[in-house]
Amino acid sequence: MPIRTTHTWPGLFLPLLLLTACSHRTAQVERAMVLPPSAQVHAVESHQRFLMAAPIHDPDPAFPVGARLEGELRLCVGFVVDADGAVRNVAADREGVGCADPTGLATAPFVEAVTGTLRTWRYFGAAICTFPADVDPDSDPRCEGEGVEVDAVPIRLRYAFTFSSERGGRVSRTTSRDTRHR
């Protein structure tokens, strides 16, 4: 009778591999544009169109090296995109539900990561387009027609950045934006 051998190392190796894979931490940063508290809303006339500031360069902040975080930290930051598309007046705040205290010692590396990154962001600036009386603003979505006046305007934006550090596998990234303006 032939002797039958079975190899058990794959059966032992796979659970060991899965256990070691679950012991690392994943670091993640999510962002969502939110309406600033007490935001001023500018109403455009029927012969005008608002063009929202559009990002040219807006990388996510990196998870701070050496920072320790259990769970999640939601950091709220407001800033102004000036008429030229530069980011100005960057400031973390606590003006919203679930926003972390930006003055806390534990939040300092996250505030530095976000504010430093935001200062590098660039936009095509926001604008108000005013059309001649006989032109329908919806007929010219780029505001480039004859007689169209384009006035660059600063706009206040606000983002909530959520940093998370979790044990285990992947965490998906989601982004949403609110297009209201000042």
VENTAPE-V831170 format. One record per helix or strand. SS is the DSSP state (a for helix, b for strand). FROM is the first residue (numbers start at 1). TO is the last residue. Records with the same first field share a line. If there is no record, write none. Layout:
# VENTAPE-V831170
SS: FROM-TO, FROM-TO
This chain:
# VENTAPE-V831170
a: 9-21, 108-118, 137-139
b: 25-33, 48-51, 54-57, 71-81, 86-93, 122-124, 126-130, 149-153, 155-167, 175-176
